[in-house]
Amino acid sequence: MAAELATFGGGCFWCLEPIFEDVSGVLSVEVGYAGGSVKNPSYELVCGGTTGHAEVIQVRFDPEKTSYRKLLEIFFQFHDPTTLNRQGADVGTQYRSIILTHNEEQKTTAEEVIHEVNQSDVWKKPVVTQVVPLDHFYKAEEYHQQYYKKNPWAGYCQMVIRPKVEKFKKMDIK
């Protein structure tokens, strides 16, 4: 079976990338921009909030080793899907919770998982995650790729990303 793609946005792309890189069956993770109207946006344009793009990760995975559903379940554990256009101190539409689907099966699965999350006691408020078809994924600038691995001692990495990575390791999800 061929590799498949999953595209998610849940705040700063730097936070999600190292989580998904460690999931068994994930072949690669790239950070980028999707969900907006501007072609080939830059980080500066996306951060300005006028392009409509969200910071996202695109996960290439082997569906024989991990499922799209499992990736979604991990996604919902490592960001707050109940806050509109924000994750912690990161505020703006570029930080919204979004699932960009590659086909109808992904759309159906995403809607099912959102329903299950809403029915559970995981979050006190309803999920506001958008589910939309992926139009185009724009890979972010190279200095954003594997940011946590390249800059583990940077303040944002220490204060925001590292606790998520440590939580993931303790959960032993792989």
C-alpha positions as CSV (number, residue, x, y, z in Angstrom):
1,M,0.0,0.0,0.0
2,A,1.2,3.5,-0.8
3,A,2.0,6.2,1.8
4,E,-0.8,8.6,2.6
5,L,-0.9,12.2,3.7
6,A,-2.6,13.9,6.7
7,T,-2.6,17.7,7.2
8,F,-3.4,19.3,10.6
9,G,-3.1,22.7,12.2
10,G,-3.2,23.2,15.9
11,G,-1.4,26.3,16.8
12,C,2.3,26.8,16.1
13,F,3.6,24.2,13.7
14,W,6.8,23.9,15.7
15,C,4.7,22.3,18.5
16,L,3.1,19.5,16.5
17,E,6.0,18.5,14.3
18,P,8.2,16.8,16.9
19,I,5.2,14.8,18.3
20,F,4.3,13.3,15.0
21,E,7.9,12.6,14.0
22,D,8.0,10.1,16.8
23,V,4.8,8.2,15.9
24,S,5.4,4.7,14.6
25,G,4.4,4.5,10.9
26,V,5.1,8.2,10.2
27,L,7.6,8.5,7.4
28,S,8.1,12.3,7.4
29,V,6.6,15.5,8.7
30,E,6.9,18.9,7.0
31,V,5.7,22.2,8.4
32,G,3.9,24.7,6.2
33,Y,0.8,26.7,5.4
34,A,-2.6,25.8,4.1
35,G,-6.2,26.9,4.2
36,G,-5.7,30.4,2.8
37,S,-6.0,32.3,-0.5
38,V,-2.5,33.6,-1.1
39,K,-0.2,31.5,-3.3
40,N,3.3,30.8,-2.0
41,P,2.8,32.7,1.3
42,S,5.8,33.6,3.4
43,Y,6.0,33.2,7.2
44,E,5.8,36.9,7.6
45,L,2.6,37.1,5.5
46,V,0.9,34.2,7.3
47,C,1.8,35.7,10.7
48,G,0.2,39.0,9.6
49,G,-3.1,37.1,9.6
50,T,-4.2,38.4,6.2
51,T,-3.6,35.4,4.0
52,G,-6.2,33.1,5.6
53,H,-3.6,30.3,6.0
54,A,-3.0,28.3,9.1
55,E,0.3,27.0,10.3
56,V,0.1,23.3,9.6
57,I,2.0,20.0,9.5
58,Q,1.8,17.6,6.7
59,V,2.4,14.0,7.8
60,R,3.4,11.3,5.4
61,F,2.5,7.9,6.9
62,D,2.3,4.2,6.2
63,P,-1.4,3.2,6.7
64,E,-0.3,-0.4,7.3
65,K,1.6,0.7,10.4
66,T,-0.6,3.5,11.7
67,S,-4.1,4.7,10.9
68,Y,-5.4,8.2,10.0
69,R,-7.7,7.8,13.0
70,K,-4.7,7.2,15.4
71,L,-3.1,10.4,14.0
72,L,-6.3,12.3,14.7
73,E,-6.5,11.0,18.2
74,I,-2.9,12.1,18.8
75,F,-3.7,15.5,17.2
76,F,-6.6,16.1,19.7
77,Q,-4.4,15.2,22.7
78,F,-1.7,17.7,21.9
79,H,-3.5,21.0,21.3
80,D,-6.7,22.6,22.6
81,P,-9.3,22.2,19.9
82,T,-11.8,24.3,21.9
83,T,-10.2,27.7,21.5
84,L,-11.0,29.6,18.4
85,N,-8.0,31.1,16.6
86,R,-5.6,30.6,19.4
87,Q,-3.3,28.2,21.2
88,G,-2.0,29.5,24.5
89,A,-0.3,32.9,23.9
90,D,-0.4,32.4,20.1
91,V,-3.4,34.3,18.8
92,G,-4.7,34.7,15.3
93,T,-6.4,32.7,12.5
94,Q,-3.0,31.3,11.6
95,Y,-3.1,29.3,14.9
96,R,-6.6,27.9,14.4
97,S,-7.4,24.2,14.9
98,I,-7.9,22.8,11.4
99,I,-8.0,19.4,9.7
100,L,-7.4,19.6,5.9
101,T,-8.6,16.5,4.4
102,H,-7.2,14.7,1.3
103,N,-10.3,12.7,0.5
104,E,-13.9,11.9,1.6
105,E,-12.8,9.0,3.8
106,Q,-10.5,11.4,5.8
107,K,-13.4,13.9,6.1
108,T,-15.7,11.2,7.5
109,T,-13.1,9.9,9.9
110,A,-12.3,13.5,11.1
111,E,-16.0,14.2,11.7
112,E,-16.4,10.9,13.6
113,V,-13.4,11.6,15.8
114,I,-14.6,15.2,16.6
115,H,-18.0,13.8,17.6
116,E,-16.2,11.2,19.9
117,V,-14.1,14.0,21.4
118,N,-17.1,16.1,22.0
119,Q,-18.9,13.2,23.7
120,S,-15.9,12.5,26.0
121,D,-14.8,14.3,29.1
122,V,-11.5,15.3,27.5
123,W,-12.5,18.9,27.0
124,K,-15.0,21.0,28.9
125,K,-16.0,23.1,25.8
126,P,-17.0,22.0,22.3
127,V,-14.4,21.4,19.6
128,V,-14.2,24.3,17.1
129,T,-11.8,22.5,14.8
130,Q,-12.5,23.2,11.1
131,V,-12.6,20.3,8.7
132,V,-12.1,21.4,5.1
133,P,-10.7,19.9,2.0
134,L,-7.0,20.6,1.4
135,D,-6.6,22.9,-1.6
136,H,-2.8,23.4,-1.4
137,F,0.0,22.8,1.0
138,Y,2.9,25.3,0.9
139,K,6.0,24.1,2.6
140,A,7.4,26.6,5.1
141,E,10.8,28.1,4.8
142,E,13.7,25.6,5.6
143,Y,14.6,27.3,8.9
144,H,11.1,26.2,10.2
145,Q,11.6,22.5,9.3
146,Q,12.6,20.5,12.4
147,Y,12.8,23.7,14.4
148,Y,12.7,21.9,17.8
149,K,15.5,19.5,16.8
150,K,17.6,22.4,15.5
151,N,16.9,24.8,18.4
152,P,16.2,22.7,21.6
153,W,17.5,25.4,23.9
154,A,15.5,28.3,22.5
155,G,13.1,29.8,25.0
156,Y,9.9,28.9,23.1
157,C,11.2,25.3,22.7
158,Q,12.0,25.0,26.4
159,M,8.8,26.6,27.6
160,V,6.2,25.4,25.1
161,I,7.4,22.6,22.9
162,R,9.5,20.5,25.4
163,P,6.6,19.9,27.8
164,K,4.5,18.5,25.0
165,V,7.3,16.3,23.8
166,E,7.8,15.0,27.3
167,K,4.1,14.3,27.7
168,F,4.1,12.4,24.5
169,K,7.1,10.3,25.6
170,K,5.4,9.5,28.9
171,M,2.2,8.4,27.2
172,D,4.2,5.9,25.1
173,I,1.7,6.1,22.2
174,K,4.1,5.2,19.4
